[in-house]
Amino acid sequence: MNKTLKRVILTIVIIAVVIAAIWGILTVIRASGRKPVNVYPASYFTTTYWGDESESYGMVTTDKLQKIYLSETQTVKEVYVSEGDSVSKGDKLLAYDTTLTDIELEKAQIAIDKSELEKTTAEGELKSLKNATSTEYLQAQASSLEKQLEAAWEKVYAEQGKPVELPVGSGTGEDPYYVDRSEYSQLNPEELLAEREELWLALVRNDGGSYTGYTGLHFEKTESGYTLSVFDPPELPSPEIVPSDEVTSLETQINRVYDLMANSYPKAEIARMLAETEKKISDLELSIKIAKVELAQKEKEISDGVVLSDFDGVVMAVRDAQEAFVNSEAVLEVSGGGGYYVTCYVSELERNSVQVGQSVTVNSWMNGMMYEGEIVELKDYPADNADAWTSGNSNVSWYPFVIFISADANLQEYDYVSVTYQKASDGAENSMFLESFFIRTENGKTYVMVQNESGLLEKRYVSTGRDLWGSYTEILSGLSEEEFVAFPYGQDVTEGAKTVQAEASELYNY
């Protein structure tokens, strides 16, 4: 090897050593300047809600069982049968009068419509929150919503009248020229009369379309200049516009979009708002379903008031109407040997947790009473209409299972009930669910940032399972509730960083 080549190689080696030394020094300096990373008790951000117990819900149906309850708007007019009588399908059982009116039905429907619009509003906000980091998406959504708002206001104006927009009028005595007085603070009569002999001008104060403080000025051109007199102009029509629910909904959604565009919320705060909005949607879906059941019962009440037997059977009980109402009991019961049934749904992810013969607890939303039921059937094929009775993951299939409840339960057909059951045991312990914003994915692997035994930050790969409420993720392995986790975003959050244990409230800057 010649001397020149040796010198070149030696120079390259020296440069590499110097660069490595500088890099090492800079790394030490950067590390020394970093603040310790806050770590928080994992237990504060976990739940075991879906460990052993699960919940579903559905509507009560009957089979060869008929119980007649009275509402506060009904009074018994006549009873056609006695206890112990045999009846055939179509026989008259009793007749009642009702004070329920079509107006009450309309109010019930309006309440449902309002709740459905609230749900639409919340769903719009949810879309914005899910795309909070995309300015392009938010701008497009704002533009779309504003067009919808403009159309919604036009509907309101068509029904209630539209505020007069200034200026308006031709400037004659019969039709004065109305202008906003704030725009005519310094009048120039010569300019006003430049192309006309006289002008009837009305100055008004504009308060968002409501006009007050009228002042009428009559200008008339003369040979020497002009004359000015005062008159009382007629008031402009100023309808009181009441925004529609649709307008309010769209304005709420638009405000949310602009709020997200104007503020850079931390991911933890976005996750919290997402969870709250999803919970609100779930609650609204539940209230809408219950309200629809109640509306169906009201529509049935407003019929001719004569109740017929639904099947061949025996009259099991006839009670005093007033006492039955007070005690929340049926006025009349007919049995053909049947009972109550409820169809619920379980996701494909938990189908093995439901077994025929399994006991369940049934809670009536109408009277608050709890009853024992039994799973009598688990369907082999998923349902097409499960969306109507589930608020879980829409990306999985839902399988119907049927529950039987004995006839002595104080239920009514079309009652809405929740069903709680212990999952069929497979030897596994309760699952742990961690708030999803603590979990990150890299190259297809899921990890959390955890404080290790040396007090340093460790990238810990974990095995994950189901989603809960859209805001929690099941941790199958790799993390325990006794450990401390870090919010996995930020310049200082790197593996090997020093940590400091902090209160969970500090994450949200309480």
Summary of the structure (lengths in Angstrom):
residues: 510
radius of gyration: 36.2
end to end distance: 70.0
largest distance: 122.7
contacts: 1419
relative contact order: 0.18
helix: 33%
strand: 33%
